[in-house]
Amino acid sequence: MSTQATAEAITDRTPLLKSRLGSFLAVVPLSIWVINHLWDNLSAFYGATAWEKSVTEYANPFAQAFTFIIVMLPLLIHTAWGLVRIFTMKPNNLAYNNYGNLKYIVQRVAGLGVLAFLGAHIWLAFLQPRLMEGHAEPFMDIAREMHYHGPTLMVYLLGTLGTAYHLANGLQTFGMGWGILASDRSMRRFEPISILIFLILLAMSWGAIYALYTAGAAYGPAGMDVG
């Protein structure tokens, strides 16, 4: 193969490699972290001490920084990759109005919503308390916000809905991009699995929100215990 042919082959494969890298960074580290984060937040059913131990405390002083790097670097790369795809996409829903095209559009719209939600969540629940106040977010604060501040509750309900859909549908896209789901039949067979994953993630998310909401009843709007 000539040098020119080799260069052309590499150029042709570059978009595929970028797409696979973007989907890999979304599915592998981020999906594992999301599932683990949701599981930890379900400890809100057992009260403030259990939640703070699971969500905000780290046994190793380096674990917090390591976790942040493992999450943030793939998230930033996937975000950049996703934004490029959003602004270069050419939807053909008017020409081909089918279920697959609808999912394509919803996935991109959900991605923008998830980006805004995660940015706000990471800043308000992780960075701001630690950088501005010098401590992790207390259970009382987030529980009170969930119970007494309607916009916060709505943002978390919609944000976790979008996250659950984006991740579950992204698994199917990952399978297609990596050749795991290489036929229409395999994609149709995976569809119920994708829906089940979406429902499980949504149940975990809204379960944690419900636990925080009910716990917030014990605190007044100003953060004072009213029980």
N, C-alpha and C positions, 0 to 999 in steps of 0.2 A: 504493500500500500504506500502511495506517495505521501510526502509530507503535507501537501495541500489536502489530499483526501483525508488524512488523519486529523488535520485541523478542522475540516468540515464536520467530520464525525463527532469530534469532541464538542464542537459548537452546537450540533444538533442534539447532543445528549445533555447539554448544560441545563436547559429548562427542566428536564425530567429529574436530574440530580438535585436541583434546587427545590423542586416540588417535593421530592422524597425526603430531603433533609428537613424542610419545613414541617411536613406532616409527622416525621419521626420525633422532632423536638416538641411537637404538641402532644402527641399520644403517649410517649414513653414517660418522660419525667413529670409532665404536667398532669396527666391523668392519674398517675400514682399519687401525686401530691394532693390533688383535689379529693380523691376518695379518702385518703388518710385524714385530710383536714375536715371533711364532713363527718367522718367517724369520730374524730376527737371532739367536735362540737356537739355531738349527740350526748356527750357527758353532761350537758346542761340539764338533762333530766334528773341528775343526781345532785344538783346544787352548785353553789359558787365554788366551793373548794375543789370539787372534782373537775369542774370546767377549767378553772385556772391552772390546775396541775396538768391537765391534758393539752390545753391550747397555748398557754402563755409561759409556762415554766420549761426550762431546758436543763437536763441533768448535767450536760457538758457545756462549759462556757463557749466552746467553739461550734457547738451544734447549731446555735441560732444563726451564726454567720454562714456556716456551711449550707444550711437549709435555704437561707435567703439567696445564696449564689446559685444553688441547684435549681431553684424556682425562677429567679429573676432573669438569668442569662438565657435559658430556653424561651422564656416568655417574651423577652425583648426581640430575640431573633424571629420567633414565630409571629410576633406582632408586625415587624417590618415586612416579613414575607407575606402576611395576610393583607396588609394595607396595599402592597404592590398589586396583589391579585384583585383586590376590590376595585382599584382605580383603573385597572386594565381589562377587567372582565367585560364580556360582550354577551349579555343575556339574550336569549332568543325565544322568550316566552310568548311573544306575539306570533311568531312563526310556528313554534312547536309548544303548544300549551299543554304540557303533561306534568305528571307528578314529580319526575326527576328534575325538571327545570324549576319547579316551584321550590323544591328542597334546596336547590342551588342558590336561589335568591334568598330564601329564609336563612340559610347558613351564613351568607355574607352579612345580612342585616343583623343577625344574632351576634356575629363576630364583633361588629361595631358596638353593640350594646354591652357585650361581655367585656370589651376593652375598657369602656367607661366605668362599668361596675367594678371591675378588678382594680382599676387605678384608684377609684375612690375608697374601696375597701382596704387595699394595702396601705394607703396613706392614713386613713382615719383609724383603722384598727391595729396597725402595726408600726408605721413609721412615726406618725405624729406623737403618740403617747411616749414612745421611747426617746425620740429626738428632742421634743419640745417640753415634755413633762418629766422625763427621766425614769419612767417605769412603764410596765406593760399595762394594757387596758384592763381595768377592773371589770369583773363580771357584772357588778352593779350598774356600771355605765351603759354597757351594751344592752343589758336586760331592760333597763329603764327606757332607753331609746326605742327599743322594739315595742314596748307596751304603750308608751305615752306620746310617741312622735310618729304620726301616721305616714309622713313621707319616707322616713327611714324604713318602716315596715314594708311599704310598697316597693321601694327600691330593692330591698333584699329579696322580696318575693319574685319580682320580675327579673332581677339579676341572676338569681339562682335558676330560674326557669330557662333563661337564655343560655346559661352555662351548661346545664344538663343537656339541652338540645344540641348545642354546639359540639360538646364532647361526644355524645352518643352518635350523632350523624358524622362527626369527624372520624370515628372508628371505621365507618363504612368507606369513607373517602380514603383513609389510610390503606385499607385492604385493597381498594381499587388501584391506588397509586403504586403499591408494592407488588401487584400481581397476585395477591392472595385471593381476591374476588375477581376472576378474569372473565367471567361470562355472565350473561343476563340471568341465568338460572341461579348461579351462586349468589348474585346480588339480591335476588328475590328471596332466597332462602335465608339470607342474613338479615333481611329487613325486620322480621319479628324480634330477632335478637337485639337489634339496634333500638327498637321501640322499648323492649324490656329494660335495657340498660338505662334508657332515658327515664323511664318510670321509677327505677330503683334510685337513681341519682336525685331525682326530684323529690321522692319520698324522704330520702336522707336529709336533703336540704330543708324542706319545709318542716320536717320533724324537728330539726335543730332550732329553726326559727320559732316554732310553736313552743318549744321548751323555754327558750329565752323570753318569749312574749308572756307566758304564764308566770315565769319567775319575776318578771318586771313589775307585777302587781304588788309585790312586797315593798316597792320603793316609790316614793313620791316623785313628782316631776322634777323637783330640785335635787333628787338623789338621796333624800332622807328616808330612812326606814319608817314606813307607816304602819307596820304590823305590830 
